[in-house]
Amino acid sequence: MPARKILPLHHVRSVPTRLGRAKSPAVRRAYVLTRGVVRRVANAVTPLQLGWIGWVRKAHWLDDATFEISGWAFERGMNFAQYTPQIRVRLRSFGQPDIEAEVTRVDEPQANASVRDLELDYSAAGFVARFSLADAIRLAGSGRRSWRVVITVSCGNRSTTGTFVRRVRFASSEHLLARTFNGVQVLPQWAKGRGLSFAVSRPAALATDCTVEGRRVAAVLTLNGISFDHAELVSPQATVRMTGSAIEGGRVRVTGELPPIDPNGASSLLDPDEDEGIFSVDFGEKTEPVLTVRMFAVDTRGKRYPVASVLDQAKGSQNHLPLPYPGPDGTLRLRDTEAMVLVEGVDLEKGPKPRVRLRGRALGAPVDALKLTLAGPRARRKLTVTSTPDGGFEAVADWLGSQWGQPLSAPPLGQYTVRATNARGRFVRVAAAVGLIEDAPRIVDFDEQDFRCLLGLGGGRRLVLVIQPLVRPAELGPVKQMQLAQHYQRVGVPIIDQFYFEAFGGAAATCNPLALDREVARRFPNARRVWGVTNASVAVPEGATKVVRGTQAWWEARETSRRLIVNEWLTRPGMGKTTLGKRNFLRNPGQIVLQTWHGSMFKKIGLDRHTTDLVVRRELLAERANWSLLLSQNPHSSEIFRKAYDYSGPVWEEGYPRNDSLFTGDRAAMRRSLGIADDEIAVLYAPTWRENRTEMVMFLELERLMADLGPGYRLLLRGHSRTKKFGADVLLPGVLDVTSYPNIADLYLAADSLITDYSSVMFDFSVTGRPMMFYVPDIDEYRGELRGVYFDLEEAAPGPLLHTQEQVVAAVSSAAQDAPLYAQKYEQWRARFNPFDDGHSSERVIDRLLALD
């Protein structure tokens, strides 16, 4: 057996953690002593900073020469419960005395979220530091001097010094701005391995003023030690030589006119070396060209010097394009484009109707000519725009929304950005004004709706609103989660007569648990029903209560409910085996766990997979020990479960409850709710996930597919639940992306045919008797090294196996006519895999479950 299968590298990395948690005190002490020696030696001769945690969140200028940073820092293993940490922050430059910061220690719950230590609480490691750079400015000569931020944390008799190692995403620390003092520029910089530092210098050319009239650009330059000849404006489309004239004080006034933008020419959006290159590159050719224009001073020998800027001190906004702004390297830049939106203020309004309110200006086009949308990966919120008397605009969006006709709920998790389109349907640039940087990130908790919004700035200074679960400080991080686990997994915890449901780890209220919930609610309207969900946007059935994963209410519901009905592992990655050091669910005496699973098996699972190593085997068997009962769709699945999970407990072969609706549902009403016309042929495309990629498998070129099929077809695109959070909805004519639709059984009901590959949907859609096609261009890889399968699909499939897009088009077009060719195989398939799917599975399962009482 290969060594990598016995104990793969990612498990070898966990060995130090396991030694630190050893039951033997002698082993733990020996590990701590050895770890300390290794860290000190390694950190003395390398820049690795082993064991050191240093995060910077905010980093911005205050008044004058004062700079403020906030974050947290500590060495792993420091015991802040026993000793209050002393934190010292200073600037260090070779040959100069350190510049000390004024440090205020603050509680920082987020410090616990970035580590996996289970016994130590690091929330006391937070701090805010302010220091004056006046001395650094005074010491500035003609050369360039660097000052590095150094942090020392002392705890008891232990003291460690390090730097910032990481920056919080979307925070002001990712958008550092220079500031200029009497010709001396102080430029905050970030470098991997060195952290945060400040470069202090006198730029060779400094623009103390920059104005734009039409397309004519004028600037006043202060020169330092160069023999000036002329200045240039340089963009991806043109280089413009500027005319110059000397003015008082040894300065030079330069002017130049930018040529019109070539709509088909080069754009800085696609240039990774420009700040525009990190703005929404995914828009590609659908975005109007955006040019980054830079100014250079050229000396008599032809050498170019970037012109530095003082625009960072001016927080007001200009009202026209091209728009001067400070670049990330402290240089003067101009943003040149046909139109853009500049956001100057954001309000996050709480209350029964939570909203986001934007204030800003539309440059280059009237605001009523632009359409603004708050766009997330799987949801959108319309921004209603009104003009303001000062020439700006105000845009408001409601956070609560409805997806697929469900009740209003919080927005789905993910990143939301403001997108603007013009009358031609092309995207125009949206950016935040300089004044918004120092406030990022801003966090607002919407307690009534149980979600959190982080307001920050992404690449290219675009506005980002990140929706997150609302987790309180007492619930945040491994140490807090373990405390909750210990409390609710203690001996004698009371068991409550209620049902707990969970599907796909809480990603949706769907599948077999949803069907069984409906049956419980039908019979017992007053029964207590609780759903575990990943976030507040997940809609649950009427009359049920939702509890968000990781919260105290979630722990209580899982560990105290008498009956738990789930379709996947109760131990969730990131919540259990990697952070708690033990299963995050432990079946208490008096609890019944019904594992319904979520599909019959074509692809190998559990112990049958060739990638299952010793550590995964141990986790799998521990999870299996939580199950009281196992629901199986058919004898084929029962046999595999007993082998693949080494399971010897009760197995109920009752068919799948989720397929009951295929007998009782209203097909015509479902098609209407999805917008499918009576004369349209609806094709459901539902591929499974792949172990070697996170995003949805997309072997079909959808735009070409719909063009080849012609009018009269509607494609229902369904990505696997594992790929949902890694992609965004596909927006193409004739394609309806239903990846976020909660209940796939409704899609079976509405579809006229199915295209799949190796997904278990093949065992459920066959209940309808409608045509199925199998698009499997990678079948040799999949059944070989990637996953492995249980039977020969080509021999058993009740539909054609397809390997090219052209074959798919032909098969879909002739699906109804070709159905008789597969009638015998279809009948055999249903006899093998659907013998108990008769519309009454939910009734039988609940009957048997209640009989256990």
N, C-alpha and C positions, 0 to 999 in steps of 0.2 A: 504494500500500500504506500503511495507517495507520501513523503513527510508533510507536504503542504495540505494534504487531506486530513492527516491525523491532527495537526495543530497549525493552522494557517498563520501567516504573519500577523494579522490583526489581533489574533488571540495571544500571540507571543508578547505583543505590546502591552497586554493587560496584566502580565505577570507581576510587575512592580506593585500595581494596585492590589492584587491579591495577597502579596506578601505583607503590605501595610495593613491588611484587614485580617491577618492570620489570627487564629484563636489563641495561639501560644504567645504570652507576653514577651518571652525571650526572643522569638522570631521577629516580633514587631520592633523591639528595641534595636536588634541587630540591623534590621532593615533601615530604620531611621538614621542610625549612626553611619552606616555605609552610604546611604543616599546623600547625607550632608557632606561627607568627604568628596564624593564624586562630583557634586554640584560645585563645590568651592574650587576644585582643581580645574574642572572644565570651564567655569566662568572666568577663571584667572587667565587662561590662555586662548580662549575663543570668545566670540561675541554671542554665543548661544543663549545665555541667560537662563540656564536650566532651572526649572522650578519657580521661576519668577513670572508673576502675572502683572501686567501693566496696561490698563486701558485708558484712553483719553476720549471723552465725549465732546464737551464744548471747548472750543479754543477760539477766542475772539478778542478784539480790542475793546477797551473801555475808553474813558476820556484820556486825552493826551497820550502819554507814553506807557500807559498801564495796560498789561495784557492779562487776561483771565483764562485759566484752564480748569476743567473739572474732570474727574475720573476716579479710578480706584487702582490700588497697587498693593501687593503683598507677596510674600514667598509662601508657597504651599507648605502646609504643616504648622504655620504660626497659629497659636492658640489665643484668639482674641477674647474668648470667654474668660480666660484666666488673667490676661493682661490687656490693658487698653493700649492700642497702638499709638506710637508717636511717628508722625509723618513730616518729613522735611523735603521741600522742593527747592531746587536752585538751578541757576544757569552757570555753566562751566565753560571756560575758554582757556586754551593753553597760555600759560604765562600771566594770567590775570586772576585777581581775587574773584571768588564766586559771588554771584548776585542772588541773595536770598529772597524767597517769596514769602508773602504772608499767607499762611495755610490755615484753613478752617476745616476741621474734620466733620464729615456728615455721614449719616447712615446710607448705605447704598445696597439695597436688596439685589440689584442686578449682579453684584460681585459673586453671588452664589450660583448664578445661572451659567457662568462660564467655566466652572470646574466640576469635577466629579467626586470631590471629597465628601464623604457621608457623615463624618463626625464633627466637622469644624464649620463654624458660621463666620463668613468673611465680610458680612455686611458693614462692619465697622471700618473697612478699608477705604471708604469713600472720602473724598476731599475736594475742596475748591481752593485753588492757589492763585494769588495775584502778585505780580511783580512789576516793578518799574524798570524799563529799559533805558532810562536816562543815562546811566553810567555807560552802558554799551554804546549809546549814541555819542556820548562825549569822547569815548576812546576811539571812535572811528577815524581812521586816517585815509590815505589815498587808496589803500588796499582793501581787501575783503576779509572780514573776521567772522567766525562762526561761533555761536553760543549754543550749547547743547543742554536740554532739560534733563536733569538727573534727580532721581527720587530715592530717598532713604527711608525705610520703614523699620522701626525698632519695636520689638515685642518682648518684654521681659529682658533676659540677657542675650537676646538674639537680634541681630541687626543686619539688614541686607540692602544693598544699593543696586538700582537698575534704572532702566529707561522705560518710556512707553513702548509697548510692543505692538499694540493693535489700536485701531480707531473704531469707534462705534459707527455703524453704517448710517448714512443720511444725516450726519451731524455736522456742525460747523467745523469740526476738526478735519473734515474732508474738503473744506472750502476755505483754505487759508488765504488771507489777504495781506498784502504789504501795506506799510504806512511810511510816510516820508516826513522828516523833520529837518527843516533848513538844509535841504539838499542831501540829507542822509536817509537812505531807504533801509527799513527793517523788514526783511522778508521771512515770515514763518515757512518752514519747509518740513516735509515728511519724507523719510527714507527708511526703507525696510532694513531692519537690523540696527539702525541708529535712532529711530524714533523721531521725536520732535526737536527741531533746532531753529535758530534764528541766524540768518545771514545779514550782516550789517555792512553796508558799503555806500560809496558815493557813485551813482550811475554815471556813465560817460555822457548820457543824454537823458534829460528828464523833462517831460511835458508837464508844465505847470498850468496849462490851460489848453482846452481842445473844444472847438465849436464846429458845428456842421450846419451848412445852409444849402438846401437842395442836396446835390451830390458833391459840393465843394467842402473840403476838410481843411481847417486851419488850426495850427497849434503853435504855442510858444515854447521853445526849447531852451533849457539851461544846460550849458555844455561844461564838461569837466575834463580838461586835459586832452582834448582831441582837436585836430586841425580840420574843422568842418568844411565840407564841400557842398553837399546837398542832402536832402532827405527823400525817402521813398515810401510809398504805400504798396504793400505786397499782399496779394490774395491768390487763391488757387487759379484764378482766371486772368489776372493781369498784374503788371508792375508799373506803377505810376511814379514818374520823377516829379518831385515837388519843387516849387520855386521858393527861394529863401531870401530874407532881408534882415540885416542886423538892426536891433532895437536897443534901447538903453539897458544898462546893467549887464552888458556882455551877452545878452540873449539873442536868439534868432527866431524870427517868425516865419513859418513855412506854410505854404498852401498848395493844394493839389485837388484835382477833380477826378472822382472815381468814374470809370466807364459804366454804361448800363450793364445789368446782370444778364448773362447769356443763360436762358432757361435750360438749355441743353448742355451747358458747359460743366466744368468740374465744380464740386461742392465740398465744403469742409465737413459736411455730415458724414462722409465716407472716409475721412482722413483720420486714422487713429492717433496721429501725432498732434492733432488740434483738439482744443476743448470741445468743439462742436462734434468731433468724431465719437464722443462718448454720449451723445444725445440721441436716443431713439433710433439707432441705426436700423432697427427692424422695420422702420417705415420705408426705407429704401427709396425706390423711384417714385413712390406716392407722395413724397415730401417736396415742397418747393425748395429750390437751391438756397442754401444758407452759407454765406462766405465769412470766414474769419479774416479780417484785414489787419495786418500788423504794420507798424511804422518803424523805419530804421533810419538812423543818422549815418551818413557815409563820409569818411574822411578823404583827404586829398590823395591817399594811396589806394582808395577803393575799398577799404575795410568797412564792414557793416557793424553797427552797434544798435542793439534793440533799444528803443526809446521807452524808458520807464514812465510810470504813471502816478499821479496823485489822486486819481479818481476814487480811490478807496475811501477817502475822507468825505466825499460828497455822496450823501445817501438819498438825495433827491433824484428824480427821474427826468430824463429828457423826453420830449414828446414827438420825436421824429426819427426816421431812419436815414442813413446808417447811424447806429447807436454806439457811442463810445462807452467802453467799460474796462475795468481792470482785469487783466489776464491772471491766471494762477501763478505765473512767474513774476508778477509785479510789473509787467509791461503794458503799454497802451495798446488796446485793440478796438476794432470797430466791428459790429455785427451788421452785415449787409445782406438784406433779403427783401423780398417784395412786401411782406407783411409779417408781423409778429405780435404776440400778446405778452405784455409785461405785468406780472402779478406783484402788487406792492403790499398787500395785506391779506391775512387769512384769519377768519374767526370760526372756531369750532363751537357751535351752539348746542348746549345740553337741554334736556327737558323731555316732555312726552313726544315731541317731534324733532329729533336731533337733525341738525343741518350743518352744512359747511358753506361759508359765505366768503367769496373772493372779491377783492377790490384791485383794480388795476387800470391799464390803458391798452388800447389797441393802436399799434403803430403801423402806418402805411396803408391802412384800410379802415373804413368805419366798422364799429363793433357789430352793427346789425348785418354786416356782410359775412360774418364769421359764425360758425356753429361750435359751441363749446360743450364738451362732454367729460365727465369724470369716469375714466375707463380703468377697469380692473381686469384680471385674467379671465374671470368667468362671470362678470357682472358689470353693468354700466349704470351711471346715474346722470340724468339730464341736468345740465346747468341752465337755469332760466336767467337770461341776461337783460339788464336794464341800464340805460345811460344815466350818468350823474351830471349835475350842473357844472362841475369843474372840467368836463370833457372826458372823464374816465368812464368806467363801467362798474357795475356790481353784478355778480353772478351767484346764484343760490341753488343748492341741490339738497334734496332730502336724503338722509342716510338710509332710512327705512325703505325697503322695496319688496316687491313680490316677484318671485321667479316661478314660472310655469303654473301660474294661477294659485299659488300657495298663499297663506296669510302673510301680511307684512312682517318682515324680520330684519335683523341687523344685516349689514353688508357681509358677503363672504370674505374670508380671510384673504390677505394678499396686498400687493402694492397697487395703488390707484394713482394715475397721473392725469393731468389736465391736457386734453387733446383739443386742438382747434383745427377746423377745416374751412376752406374758402368755398366760393360758389362753384368751383370746378371739382370739389370733392378732394382736393389735395391738402395734406397736412401743412400747417404753418407753425413756426417756432413758438413755443411757450417757455418763458424763463422767469425765474424769480428775481426781483430787484435785490440790489446789494443789501438793503436794510433788513431783509428777512434772514440773512445768514446767521447773525449772532443769536437768533432765537431758536435755531435748529440744534437738536430736535426738541419739539414741544410735545408733551404727552397729555392727553385729555382722556379721562375715564368716563364712559357713558354708563353709569351705574344702573339706570333704569332698564337699559337694553342689553347690559352685560357684555359690552365690548370696549376695546381701547383703541384709540387712534393716535398714531405717532405722525406728527407733521415734520417732515424733513426735506432735504434737498439731495437729488441724485446727480448723476453725471451731467455736465453741461449746465448745471444750476437749474435743472428742471424740478418742479414742485412734485413731491412724493408724499402721499398719505398712506400709511401702512396700517391696515386693520389687523388687530391682534386679539387673542382671547384676553378677557379681563381676569388676571390672576393677581391676587392680593399678595402683599409681602410675606404673610404667613404661609403662603402656598408656593412661593417662587424658589426654584432651585432644588438640587438633590437633597440637601440636609432637611429642608422643610417637608419635602415629599416623604422622606423616610420617617420623619416624626409622625406624619399623618398615617402612614402605613402601620407603624407600631401601635398607634392608638386604636385603629379599627381592626387590627388583626390580633388583638389581645385575647386572652382566654376569657370566655364568659360574655363576649359582646352580644347584646340582645338582637334577636332576629325579628324582622318586621314582616307582617303578612302583606307583601306587595310584590309586583312583577318588575323586574329590571330587564330592559331590552338594550341591545347594542348590535349595530351592524357595521362591518368593516372598520372596527375600532372607533366608531362614532362619527365617521365621515358623512353618513346619511341615515335617515330612518327608512329602511328599505328591506328588500329581500325577504327571506323566511321570517325573521323577527317581526317585520311590519305586518305580514299576513296573520301571524299568530296574535299580534296586538289587536288587530281588527276583530278577531274571533273572541278574544277576551272581553273587549269593549262591548261587543254585541250581546254576549251572555250576561256580563256583569258590569253594567254601566257605572257603578260606584267603586269598582276595584281600583286600587292605587297602582298606577302604571308610571314608571320612570324610565326615561331614555337617556343613556349616556351619549354625549355628542362632543365633537372636537371644538366646536365654537357655537356662538349664539345664533349664527345665521342658519343653522341646520333646523329645518322645520320638522316638528314631531306631530303625531296624530292628535286630533282634538281630544281634550280631556286628559292628556298625558303631561307630565312635567319633564323638563329637560334639565340635565346637570352637565356642566362643562368639564371636560377632562382635566384632571389635576387639581380641581377645587376641592374644598372640604366636603361640599355636598356630594360630589362625585364619589369620593372615597366612602362616604357613609352609605350611599345607595348601593354600591357594589358589594360591600362587605356585610350589609345587614338585611338585604332583600331575601325573602324566602326562595323565590324562583327567579333564576337568571336565564334568559333566552338570548343566545349570541350566535353569530355565524362565522366568527374568526377567533384567533387567539385573544385571550383576555390580557395577556402580558403584551404591552405595546412597546416597540422599539423606542428608545429615548426616554421611556418612563419607567422601565423595569430593569431589565438585565444590565443595562449600561449605567444606570444612575442610582438605583436603590440597592444594588448588591443582592437583591432577592426578588422573587416574583412580586409584581405589584398587584396581584390578586392571589389570595389564599382562601380557598373554600372553607368557610367556618362550619362547625357542626349545625345541622338543621337547614342548610342551604341545598338547593337542587339546581345544578347547572345543566341545561339542555343545550348541547352544541349541535346546531342545525347544519353547519358548514354552508358553503355558498356555491356548490356546483358538483356535478359528477366529474369523473376524472378521465381525461384523455392524456394530459401531461402528467408526468410523475410528480409525486408529492412526498413530503416527510422523509422517512428513512430510505425510500426508494431512489431518491435523487443522488446522483453521483457526487454532487457538491456538498453533501451532508457530512460534516466532520464530527469529531468527538464532542466539541463544545456545543455545536448546534444540536447534536443528538441528546445531550443532557438537558438542554433547554426545552427541546420538543417533548421529551418524556415528562418533564416537570409540568409543562402546560397540560399535557394529556391527563395528568393526575387530578386536575381540577374538574374534569368532566364527570358528571353523574350519568348522563345519557347521551347517545349519539343518534341523530336523525339521518337516515339514508334515503336517497331517491330511488335506489334500485339495488338488486343483489350484486351487480357489478361493483358499485361503490362500497357496499358493505365489506366485500372481500378485500378490497384495496385498503380500506381504513384499518381493518384489523392487522394487516401486514405493515402498512406504511407508518402507523402510529403505535405498533405493538400493543393494540388495544384489545382487551378481553372483557370489557364491560357490556352493558345492554345496548343493542342496536335496534332502533325502530325503523323498519322499512315501511314507510307510509306515503312515499311520494313527497314532492316539495310543495309546501303551503303557498309559496309565492306564485305557483302556476295555477292556483284555483281561479284567479281572476280571468284567465284565458277562457274559462267556461262561463263565467258569470258577468264579465265586463261588457260595456257598451262600446263596440268597435267604432261605430259611426260617430258617437260623441267624442271618443278619444281622437279620432282623425281630425275632427273639427277643432278641437282644442289645440292641436299642433299646427293648424293652418294648412292641412292637406286637403286639396280639393277632391271632390267625388271622382273626377275623371283622371286624377293623378295616380301614378304607380309609385308607391313608397317603398324604397329599398333601404333596409337597415344594414349599415356597415359597422361591424363591431369586432375589431381585432383584439387579441389579448396583449398583455405586456411582454416585454423581453427583459431578461436578467442583465443584458449588456447595454441597456439604455434606460433613461428616466422618462423621456418624452414618448408621446403616442407613436406607435408604428404607423408609418404612412408610406406604404409602397405604391399606392395609387396616386396618380396626378389628378386631383379632384376636378380642377377646372377643365382639363381636357376630357375627363370622363363624362362630365355633364354635357359638354359640347357634342361628344360623340353619341351619347344616348339621345340627345335632342329633346324637344319640349315634351311635356307630359310625364316627366320623371322627377321625383323628389328624393334626395339622398339624406337619410337620417344618420349622421355621423356620431358614433358612440365610442369614445375613448375608454380604456379600462380605468377602474377606480384608482389604481396605483399611479396612473399618469396624470390624473386630473389637476393636481396642483402644480405641475411642471409646464403646463402649456396655457394657451389662450384660445378662446373660441375662434373657429374658422368662419370667416365671413365671405361667402362666395355665392353667386346666383345659383339657385336650385339646391343649395346645401343648407340643411338645418343642423347645427351642432347641438346635439342633445347629451353631450358628455356630463353636463351638470344636472340633467333631468334625474329626479330622485329614484324613480321606480322603473327599472328596465322592463318589467312585465308589461307595463302600459305600452311600451314601444313594440314589443312582440305583437300585442293586440292590434296596433295600428298598421304595422308593416305588411306589405304584400309578399316580400321575399327577404332573404337574409344573405349577406356576404360576411363570412367570418374566416378564421384561420384555425387556431388550436384552442379557442376559447370554449369554456363550458356552456356558453349560450347555445351551442349546437344541441345540447341535451334538453334544453327548455323550449326553444323555438319549435322543435319537432312536435310538441304537443299541438301546435296549430295545424300541422299537416301541410303548410305552405312551403314553396321551393326554398332550398338552401344551396348555396354555392360556397366553395372553400378556396379562397385565394391564398396559396401557400408557396410563394416563390423561394422561401428559405427553409423548406421542409427538411432537407438533408441536414442542414446545420442544427435545426431545432431538435429533431429527434436523435441527433448524435451528441455533440459536445455541449450544446446549450442547455437542454432540459431533459430529454428522454421522454418516451411515450409508452402507453400501455397496450395499444393495438394498432394494426395497420389501417390507417385512415382510408387509403385508396381502396382497400378491399371492402370496408364497411360503410363508407360514406353514402348517404342517401341523396347525393348531388355531385356535380362535377368538381374535380380538383383542377384549379386554374393556376397558371404560372406566369402569364403575361397580362398586361392591361387590355390588350386586344381581345384575349380570351374572355376577360371579365365583361367587356362590352357585349360581346356576342352572347354570352350566357345569360346576362340580365335581359337582353332584348328578347330572347326566346325561352325565358324561364317557364312561362305557362304552357307553351307548346311542348317543351321537353319533359314536363312533369311525369307523363306516363312511362318514360324510359327508366325512371328511378322508383316507380311505385312499389316494386317487390322489395328493394333494399330499404325503402322508407318504412314499409310494414315491419320488416325484421328489426330495424333500428328501434322503432317505438315499442315493440314487444320486449326488446332487451333493456331499454333505458327508461321507458315511461309506463311500466305496467301498473303503477299505483297513482299516476297523475290523472285524477278523475274529477277534480273540482271539489273534493271533500277532504283533502289532506289536513287542512287546518282543524276541522272538526275532530278528526280522529286523534290528532296529536294532543289537543287540549283535553279531550276525554281521558286519554291515558295519563297525561300529566297530573290532572286533578285527582285521578284515581290513586295516585301515590300517597295522597294525604290520608 
